[in-house]
Amino acid sequence: MDTNPELTRLRESVNNAGWKRWGPYLSERQWGTVREDYSRNGDAWNFVSHEVSRSRAYRWGEDGIAGFSDNKQIMCFALSMWNGKDDILKERLFGLSNNEGNHGEDAKELYYYLDGTPTASYLKMLYKYPQKKYPYNELVAENQKRSRQEREYEITDTGIFDKNEYFDVFVEYAKYAEEDVLVKITAYNRGNKKAPLHLLPTLWFRNTWRWGYDGYRPTLRKTPQKSRIDIDYQGFPGYHLRYDGDATPLFCDNDTNRQLLYNQPNLVKYPKDGINDYVVSGAKDTINPDLEGTKCALHYKFDIPPRKSVTIKLRLKNTLAYGSFNQFEEIFSQRKKEADIFYKRLQKNIKSNELKNIQRQAYAGMIWSKQYYSYSVDQWLKGDPATGNPPRERLGARNATWRHLYNSNVISMPDKWEYPWYAAWDLAFHCIPLARLDPAFAKRQLLLMLREYYMHPNGQIPAYEWNFSDVNPPVHAWGAWKVYQIEKEMTGKADIDFLATVFHKLLMNFTWWVNQKDSEGNNLFEGGFLGLDNIGVFDRSNSLPTGGRMEQADGTAWMAMYALNMLRIALEISQIRPHYQEMASKFFEHFLSISAAMFNIGKEHADLWDDEDEFYYDVIHPENSPAGRLKVRSIVGVIPLFAVEILKPEYLKTLPDFTRRLQWILKNRPDLARLISRWYEHGKGETRMLSLVRIHRLKCILKRLLDETEFLSEYGVRALSRYHLENPYNYVVNGETYSVEYVSGESDSSLFGGNSNWRGPIWFPINFLLLESLHKFHEYYGDDIKMEFPTGSGKELTLSQIAKEIGLRLIKLFELTKEGTRVYQDEKSKLWKSPYFKNHILFYEYFDGDSGRGLGASHQTGWTGLIAEIINLYGE
């Protein structure tokens, strides 16, 4: 008997086949996305709103609560609910659009990903559903009244959960076989009174027949056999859904209610919102009496006694052989046991049950955040044959230069509600915890962004759906190297072919950066927005109000890091394929050129390094004015620490061609040789360090970084120095003052859309890269360098010890406190001490730089999932 069945299933399920064909691939929000926006002005949030979504058929994907689908999202399953009081079914998650929230879009729901295996052989999540009327209008109205200086108004602030008048609805999946899925839904009444609950597990087809490409229309049909729904679809022969208990099947079609939305004749008699209208409004003519359609809900009605529960069972199979419910619990028990075996292997070095719980839920979030993503930009711009041409204004609008892009894959999402679209640079960080779970999936994700139907012909990697042409930090090579290392560590196998494939594709992307983002050809880069690193005076995606250009300390440092990542990959491949040493030499010299520019060697322009402040800053070159530094103490000046690589002598001995090139530089280019740190160990030879910072600058940056009055928070490293709370940085242009001031939490301005903050919070990706760099510097300097931690404390630690201390501060965000709460939770709420709340974890997009409170997307398990890897490193 296999001692780890989940590992066996993973080996059998490469490329999302077999055991991976079915999974949690449904989005949590399809409305308000670019793909569904066919407006004249690009107003995605309002073209298909939450209100419209229950009546309009989606074009590109589907959404639902605890959703499950095949890997092309043909057939979809999710849970709908009704508490007998709401005006609508709870079919999908609710949240504020970007224009409704005082800090932008935000889900206003409580739900948790509790467990999961990489093949989705077992999954578990929890949705908390109020028994009182859901406060939709209150949430919108109160947030619209609040200013950007005030906190967001959350679902917990409404008091709707305070008296335990809610249901805990657990949704679990267990696969008996590759295409035999068991579903268990258990609802607990946590209140003190009996309460009604309607559960409507819903099966439907994504609408693929309405657009003029393929008119084939599948069918769901109630059969004479008891408790069975037959599925008629050409790609799913023999499929059916069995259900247990007393349920009424309700049928309609996944088609738009044109009459309601547009005052036009409907194309079907029973459109998409028919089940909602039947259950909530009592309409008799909105569901199909013939018991067939493309959407079906099984209507269960319960009156649940206080502190009691009900359970319903379903089984989706691909054969007509009877799917017995007698073994139902046995199968769930077996799959849960196998999940425990799988995680026991991953968590073998972690002793704390508390840390195991945090890490396992972080992994569960990574698994539940997979989503099928479909988008053809060319089709989207042109419109579909059966629906007419969209407004002409769209042809030259958003993403118009990405007509080659054709996506149809399961992808790791940052957050399936707030970011139900991939973000390429987020994905590199996702792949670190994913590599522990499923190295093949992590590698496939990285390669996907480099495929010809993703990457632009000019070599740019698509950024994210809102603007594929935006520029994010080039961390793809770093992600690939980390995934390669993790797989090698876990399996003992080195996938050189994966590295080589990534390397060749990234050659094009690196060239794109060199050609597009170094306008003066001086190896000082102007990356632009660069995601969360844009803690600048101006929005760097737009033209400067001063005219001219800007040389970015972070953009340049990211490119130096990119060059070192490519160098490291080339050297690794060279161990097997020696001719790659030529490419290693190429990136070695790229790094030296960038490093020379950072050190201002032989140049006359303003230096990015400020000797007085002992910190890196962006340099602005206004039109017809002298260049000057923008003295904002932010992670822009910390990112140069990330460009560091150590070359050991025993490693270089196997690379004679590269070593000869290195020796030539040392002998003939003293200006560049000074950029290469080296020390000799008797009997072993010379160890070399390639880094943007020497020991003096390293100490200067760390002195600020480890200062609790500047960057160091009790819960990690802030994005902006707290120095700017009392000392805002101001820059005056034509009488207008541009200012940067420290703000620990949500954004207090409309800059960058106002829905995020680059003014002080704690972000996991930056902290993670910092930890890695500190370990590399320690590998080179050893115990010779010690720094005060925190600055001014008199307590000196090695760089490796400092990395651990920062890591432990990050972990502290999630650990239970002595008071029975967690730091990331809102301290005002008493809910978190409840046994029904306190062991369920959320993974936020970023965290308050002072209090550690969770901010932004509440299920940002993408890069915040890095906590799983940090627990691997420092958890005990």
N, C-alpha and C positions, 0 to 999 in steps of 0.2 A: 504493500500500500504506500502511495506517495505521502511523504511526511509533510509536504507543503503543496497541496493541490492548486492553490492560487498561482504559484510560480509555474506549475505545469500548464495551466490555462494561458498564462502570459506567453509562454514559449509557443503555444499553438495558435496564437491570435495576433500575428504580426499584421500591421497595416489596417487595424480596425476590422478585421475579418473574424469569423468564428464567434468566440465568446465576447468579442467587442462589437459585434454587429448591433446589439441593442445596449443603450446606456442612457444616462441623464442628459441627453443632447438637446433638449428643448430650451429655448431662451426663457428668461423670466420677464422680458419686455421686448416685444417686437414693435409696439407703437412708439412713435416719437423718434424713430431711427431714420437715418439718411436713406436707406434702401426703400423704405415705404413712402418717401417724400416725393410726390410728383407735382409739387406746387410751382408757381411761377417765380416765387421769391426765395425758395430754399428754406422755408420755415418748417423744418422737420417736426418740431415739437407740436405744432398746432395742426399740421395737415392730417395726421392720424393721431388723435389724442386718446387718453384713457377712456373718455366717454364714447368716442367713435369706435374704439377697438372691438367692442363686443358685437358690433353690427356690420363691420367692414371686413371682408376677406383679405387677409394679408397676401402680398405678392411673393415675398422672398423667404419667409420663415414663419414659425409659429411660437406662441408662448403659453405658459401655464404654470401652475403651482405643483412642485414636486414632479416636474415633467419627465417623461421617458419616451424615447423614440428609437427608430432604426437609424443607422448612420448616414442615411440620405434624407431623413425626416419625411418619409412618405406617410408612415403611419405614426400617429401621436397619441399619447396617453397622459392625462393629468387629472388632478382632483379639483372639483368645484364644490362649493359649500354654500349653505344658506342658514342663517340663524333665526329666520322667521320675522326679522325686523328690518333688515337692510332693503334698500330700494332696488338693488341688483344682486345677482349671484356673485359670490366671491370666486370668479373664474380665473383671475390673474391678479398679480400683485399691484398695489396702488402706490403711487408716489407723485411728488411734485415735478412738473416740467421745469425746464431751465428758467423760464420767465416767472414761474409762480413762487419759487423759493427765495428767501432773502439771501441764501448762499447757493443758489442754483438747484439743479436737480437732486432729488433725494428720495429714496424709498421710505415710506411711512408704514412699515410692517415689522412684525417680529417673527423671524424664522431662523432656523439653525440647521446646518449640515452636521450630522452627528457621527456618521460612520460611512465607510465605503471601501470597496476593493477596486483595483485598477481595471478589472474586467467587468465591473458592475455585477459580479456574481452575488454580491450583497451590498445593499444601500439602505441608509436610514436618514430621514430628516424629520424636523419638527416644525409645524406651523401653529402659531398661537392666534386663535380666532375669538374675538370678543362676543359675548352673549348679548350685549346691548348693540344698538344701531351703530354701525361703523361711522366714525366722525370724519367722513370725507370732506364735507364743506368746512368744518371747523379747522381742519389741518391746513387747507388752502387759505382760508381767510386770515387766520392768525399769522401765518408765515408772511403773507403779503403785507400785513400791517407792520411787521417788525423791520427794523433797519438792519443794515449790514453790521452795525456795531453790536447787535443783540444776537443771542444764540438762536439756533433753529428751534422751532416748536415741534417736538417729537410725539409719536403716538403714545409714549409713556407719560408725557406731560398732560394728556387729556384726562388722566385718572381712570381710564376705561378698564385697566387691569387691576386697580388697587384693591378691590374686594374679592379677588379671585373669580370674578364672573366672566370666565372665558373657558374655552376648550383647548386642551393640548391635543393636537391632531398629529399623530405619528404616521408617516408613510414609509413603508419598508418594501424593498424588492429583493427577491431571491431567485436565482436562475436554477431550475432543475437541470436544464441542458442549454445548449447554445441558443435555441429558439423556443424555449419553454420557460416563460417568466411568471413567477408567482408574485402577487401583490397583496399586501396586508395593510389595512388602514384601521388604526385604533384611535378612538376619540375619548378623551377623559374629560368629564365635567369637574373642573377644579372648584366650583362654587358650592354654596350651601343650600341651593334650591334646585329642584328639577328644572331642566332647560331643554327646549326643542333644538334639534339639529338635523338638517337635511344634508346627507352626503351624496354627491353625484360624481362618482368616478366616470371620466369621459374619454371616449375613444373617437378619433376623427382622422380624416385624411387632409394633409396639406393640399391646398387648392393648386393643382397643376394643370387643370383642364380649361381654365377661363381665359387664358392669355393668347391663344391662337397658335400655339406650337404643337400641342398634343391634346386632342379632344377626348382621349380616353377618360372615362369617369368611373371610378371604383364605387363599390357599394358596401354598406354595412346593412345586415338584414337579420331580424329576429326570426329564428327557425321554430318549427313546431316542437323541437326538442326542448325540454325544460332547461331554463337558465343558460342559454347559449346564444351568442351573437356570431353569425357567420360573416367572414370577411372575404369579399370578392375583389381581388386585385391581382393583376397579371404577374406581379413580382413576388407574391406571397401565397403560393398555392397551399390550400388546406388550412389556412390560418383561421382561428376562431377565438372568441373570448368567452370563457365560462365564468359564472358568478354564483356565489353562495348566498343564501338568505332570501328575504322577501324584498325584491326590488322591482320597480316598474321601468321598463326600457322606454326612453324618450328619443325620438329621431327628428332631425332636421337636416339641412344641408349647409356645408361650410362655404356659403356664398353670401355676397353682400346684400343687405337690406336696402336696395336702391330707393325704394319708396320712402322709407323713413329718412334717409340721409340726404337724398338729392331730388325727391319728388318725381322720380322716374319709375317706370314699370319694372317690377322685379323680374329677374330671369328664372327664378325658381319660386315655387309656392311656399316653401318653408325655409327661409333664409337663416343665417348663422345665429341670430339672437332669439330664435324660436323657443328653445328650451328655457332660456332666461325668462321670457315673457309668460310661458306656461306656468312655471314654478312660482315666480314672484307675483305676477299680476293676475294669475288665474285665467289667462287667455286660453280658449279652447281650440282655436283654429291655427295655432302657430307650430304645432308638431304634427308629424305625418301619421295618420291613423293606419296606414299600411305597414307601419313598423319597418321602414327602411330609409336610408339616406347616406350622407357622407359624414355625419356627425351623430354620435349616440351617447347619451348619458344614462346611467343606471341610477334610478332615483330611490334612495333609501331614506325613510323617515324614522326618527328616534325621539323619544322623550327620555333623556338620560338623567337618572337619579343623581343627587349630590354625591360627589367624590366617587362616582362609578364610571364605568367605561363600556363602550360597544366596539365590536370588531367586525369588519367585513373582509371577505376573501375573494380574490379574482385570480384567473389564470389565463394568460395569453399563450396559445400554443400554435405550432405549425403543422399538426397532424390531427385527424379527427378521432384518434384513439382517445377514449374518455380520460380526461384529466381529473383524477380523484382528488378530493380535498382531505381524504383520510390521512395522507402522509404530509399534509401541508405544514404543520408545526415541526415535524421531523426534518423536513427539508430546510426550513428556516434555521432550526437549531444547528444543523450540519454546516450550513453556509456561514453562520455567525461564528461557529467554532473554527472554521477554516480561516476566517478573517483574523481571528485572535492569533492563530498560528503564524499567519503572514506578518502581522505587526510585532509579534514576539521576536521574530528574527530582526526586524528593523530597529527595535528598541532594546536590544539585548544589553546595551551598556548604560541604560538609563534606569536608575533605581527608584526615583520618585514617581509614585502613582499620579500625583498632580501634574508633573511634567509630561508623563505618558498620555494623560487625558488631553492636555493642550495640544501636544504634537499630533495625536491621532485625529483630532478634529481639524487641525490645520491641513493634514493630508486629505481628510474627507472633503474639505472645501475645494482642494485642488481637483479632486475627482468629480465632484458635483458641478464644477465650473466649466466642464467641457461642454461645447455647444456646436451643433451643426450650423455652419455659416455658408450661406449662398448669396452670391452677388456677381452679376455680370454688368460691368459698368457700361459697356457698349449697348446692351439691351436696355438698361435703365435709362440711358440718355435718349435713346431713340423712341422708347415706348414699345408696347407690344402690339402685334397685328390686330388683335381682337378688341383692343381698348382705345385705339386712336392715338394720335401723336400728342405727346405732352407739350406744354408751352415752349415756344422756340427759345425763350430766354435761358432755358436749362442747358441747351446744347453747348454753351460756352462757359457754364458755371462750374460748380463744385466737381472736382475729380475728372474734368473733361479731358485732361491729358493722360488719363489712365485707361483708355479704351481697351487695352490688351487684357486688363485684369478680369479674370474669370475664376471665382472662388466657389468651391463646393466641397467643403471638408469639415471634419470635426476638429475644432481648434480650442485651445485653452484660453478662456476669456478672463479679463481682469475682474469682472463682476457682471453676472448675467442680468442684472437689472440696470444699474447705472451705466455700465460699459458693455452692452451686449454686442460688442464688436471687438475684434482683436486689435491689440496695440503691439507693434513689433518689438519695441524695446522693453515693454513690460514682459513680453513673452520670454525673453532671454532669462529674466529672473524667475519666472514661473518654472522654467525647465530644471532649475536646481533641485527643488523638492520633488518634482516629477521624476527626475532621474533616479531618485531613491526608490520610488514606487514602480516605475516602468521605464527603464532606459530606452527601449525601442520607441515608445511614444514620444519621449522627450527629444530624441534625435530626429524623429519624423517631423515634429513641430518646427524645429530650427531649419531643417531642410526645406520645409514647405514655403517659408517666406522667401527662399532663394530660387524657387522654381520660376520658369519663364512666364507662367500665368499669374504670378504674384509680383516678382521683381520687375521694375521698369526696364525697358530695353537700354536706357542710359546707365543702369546700374544702381538706381536708388531703390531701397527697400521701402515698401509702403508703410506709412506711419500708422494711420488709423483712419477709420471710415469717414470721420468728419472732414478730414483733409489729408489724403494720402501723400500729398507733396510736402507736408510739414516735415521738419527735421528733428529727429530724436538722437540722443547720444548713440554712437556706434558701438554697441556692446554685444553684437551678435557673435563675434569671434570669441570674446570672453566667455559667453554662455556655452558655446560649442566646446571650448577647452575644458570648462568645468564639468559638463556632462560626460565628456570623454574620460576625465579623471575619476569621476564618481563610479561610472560603469566599470572601469578597470579595477578600482578598489573593491567593488562589491562582487565582481565575477571573476577577476583575474584575467580577463580577456581585454586586449587593446584593439579597438575598432579603428584601425588606420584608414580603412576605406572611407568611413564616415568623415574623419578629419580631412582627408584629401578632397572629398566632394565639397565639403563646406569651404575649404580653402580656395578652391578654384572659383567658386561662385563669388566669394567675398573679394577676390581680386578685382572684379568689376565694381563692386561697391566701394572699395577703397579708392579706386581710380576716380569714381564719381565724386567722392569727397575732395580729393586733391584738385580736380578740375573745376568743381562748382563752388567750393567754400573757402578757397584761398585766392581771393580776387587779385592780390598784389604779387602772388607767387613767392611770398617770403616765409612760408611755413607757419604763419599765424592765421588761425582759422576763425571764420565767422559762421558758426553753426546755425545761428538764429534762435528760435524758441527754445529748443533743447529740453522740452518737458519741464519737470519740476525744478530744474536747475536754473530757471529763468528768474533769479532774484536780482533783477537789474532795475535801473532807473527807468528804462524804456522797454516797451514791448519789442523784443528783438526780432520778431517775425515781420515787423513792418519797417518802413523807411524811417530813418532817424529824423526827428524834428530839426536837428542841426544840419541835416544834409551830411554827406560824407559817409564814413564807414566806421565799423567798430571791430577791433581785434579782441577776441574773447579768450580770457584765461582758461575758462572751462572747455570751450570748443577746441582750443589748441591742445589742452591736456587730454581730452578724450581721444584726439587723433594720435597723440603720443602713446596712449594706452593701447589703441587699436593696432598701431605698428608693432608694439611689443607682443600683443596677443598673436598677431600673424607670424611674427618671428618665432615665438614659442611653438606654434603649431608646425611651422616649416621644419624646425629643428627636430621635432618629434617624428615627423614623417621621414626625415632624413635618416633616422636610425634604421629604417627598412629600405628606403628608396633614396640612396645617397645624392642623386641629382637635385633633390629639393634644397640642397645647401645653397644653390644659386639664388633661390627665392628667399632663403633665410638671410643671405647677404643683402638682398634688395631691401628688406624691411629693417634690417640692422641700420642701414644707411638712412632710410626714411626717419627712423627714430632719432638718429644723431642730428639730422637736419632740423627736425622740430625742436629738439632739445637745445640746439645752438640758438635757435630763434628765441626760445624762452629765456635763455641766459643772455640774450642780446649780444651775441658774439659777432663782432665786425659790423654791427648795424648802427644806424644813427636815429632810429625811431624811438619813441617812448618805450621804456621797459615795462613789461607786465609786472615785474617784481618791484615793490616799493621798499627801499632800504630803510626809510624812516619808520614806517609802520610794520616792516618785516612781514609782508603779506602780499599775495597776488591779487591784482585787480584787472578788470577790463580796461582797455585803452580806447578812447574815442578820438576819431580824426574828423572834426567838423570841417565843413567846407570853408575855406579861406580863414581858418583859425588854427592855432597850434594844437597839437595832440595833447591829451591829458588823461590822467587816470580817474576812473569812477570809483571812489573809495568807499565801496560797500563791502563790509565784512560778512561774506556769505560763503556758502559751499562752493561758489565759483572759485574762490581762492584756496579751497581745500582739495579740489579734484586733482590738481597736479600730483598729489600723493598716490593716486591710483596707478600712475604710470611707473611701475617698478617691476623688474624681473631679475632673478638671480641665476647665473650660469655657473654650475659647478665644474671643476676641472675634470672629474671622471666622466662627465657627460660630454665635454668638448673633445676629449681624446678620441671619441668615435666619429668626430666630424672634422677631418683634416682640412677640407677645402674651406669651410667656414672659419676655422681657426686661423688659417693662413691669411684670410681677408682681415680678420680682427687684428692679427699681429701687424699687418701692413698699416692699418689705421693708427695703431699705437706708435709705430715707428715714424711714419711719414706725415701724419696729420696731428701735430701736437695740440692744435686748437680743438680738435674733436676728441682726442685722447683724454683730455682733462674731464670729459663728460662721462668717462667710464671708471667707476670705482673698482678697486681691486685690492685684494690682500692675499698674501702667500702663506700657505700652511705647509710646514716642512713635511716632505714626503708625499704630499698630495698635489701640490701645484697651486695655481692661482684661481681663486673664486672671484668672479666679476659681477658687479651689480650695475644694471642699466636703470637709471632713474632720472626723473626731472628735477629732483631735489637732492642736494648734498646734505651733509650732516648739519650744517649751520641752518639752512633754510628749513630742514625737517624739524629741528628743535624749535625754531621760531613759530612755525605753523602749529605744532603740537602744543606750545605754551598757550596759545589762544584757544585751540580746540578743546583742551582739557580744563579750561577755566569755567567754573560754574556761573560766573557773571557774564560769560560770553556764549560759547557754543555748547558746553557740557550741561545737559539736563540730568535730572535724577533718573530719567528713563531713556537715555540715549543721547545722540548728538543732534542738536538743532540745525535747521537749514540756514538760519540767519543769527548773527551774534546778538545777544540780548543787550549789548552795548547800545544798539540803535533804538532801544526803548526810550532812553533819556537823551540820545544824541542822533536824531534823524539825519539822514544824508539828503541834502537838497542840491538840485542842479537847475539853474535858471536859463531858460531859452526864450528869447523874445518876450520877456516879461512874465512868462509862465513858469511856475516852479514845479519841478518833478521831484517827488520825495520818496524815500524808502525809510520805513519805520518798522521796528520789530512788533509783530502781532503774534501772539502765541498760538491762537486758534484759527477760527474761520476768517476768511478774507473780509476786510473792512472797506474794500473798494471794488469798483466794477472792472478793474484791469484784468485782462485775460478771461473775460466772461464773468468774473466775480464768483465762480462756482468752485474755486479752489484757492489755495493760499501758498504763496512763495515768500512768506514773511516770518518764518520762525518754527513751524511744526517739525516733528520728527518723522522722517521717511525711512523705511526699511532698506530700500536698495542702496542708498548712499551709505547708511550705517554698515551694511554688509560688506560693501567694497572697501570701506575704511578698515574693518576688522581684518580682511584679507591682506591689505597692504601693510598693516602693522605687523602681522606675522612674517611677511616677506622681509621687511626691514630688520626684524629681530633675527631672522635666519642669517642675514649678512652681518649685522653688528653684534649679535649676541647680547651678552650682559654688559657690554661696554657702554651702551646708552641706557640711561635710566631717566625718567621724567617724573616730576611731581604729579601725583594723581590724587585728588584734583590739584590744579595749579594753586600754589600758595599753601597747601596743606602740610608741607614738610615731609610727606610720605612718598618715597620714591619707588617706582616699579619699573620693571623691564617693559619693552614694547609689547611683548607677548602677554604679559600679565595685564597690561592696560587693555589690550583687546578683549581679554576675558572679562574684565570688570565692566566694560561697555556692553558686552554681550549679556552679562547678567542683569544689567539695567534694562535692556530691551526685554528680556524674559519677564522681568518684574511687572511689566505692563499687563501681563495675562494671569499671573499667579494669584491665587486667593490670598487676601490680606488677613490679618488677625481678626479684623472686623467681619470677615465673611463676604467681602466684595472683591472686585477686581479694579485695578487702577483705571483701565480704559472706560469703565462704566461711569455714567453720570452720577456724581455723588449725591445729587438731590433725591434720587429715587430710592425707595425702600424695597422695591421689587427684587433687587439683585440678591438679597439675603434669603429669599424664598428657596426652599429645596427644589422648586419647579423651575428655577432660573439659574441658580448659582454655579452649576456645573456645565452649563451650556455656554460656548465661547463664540464671540464674534471677532472677525479679523478686519479691522478698519483700514481705509486707504492710507491714512496718516494720523498723527497723534499730537495733541496739544503740547507745545514745547515747555510749558510750565507744569501743568497738572497731569499730563499723560492721557487726558480724555480722548476717546476715539472720535475721529472726524472723517468727513467725506463719505465715500461709499462704505456701507456697513459690512459687506461681504467681499471686500477686496482681498480675497485669498490668493490673488496672483502674486504680487511681490511681497505682501505681508506674510504669505505662506513661507517666506524665508525663515520665519521663526522656527519652523520644524528643523531646518539645518542648523540654526544657532543652538537649539537644544541638543542636537547631535554633537556639536562642538563643545558646549560648556555645561550642559545639563548633567545632573548627577542623580 
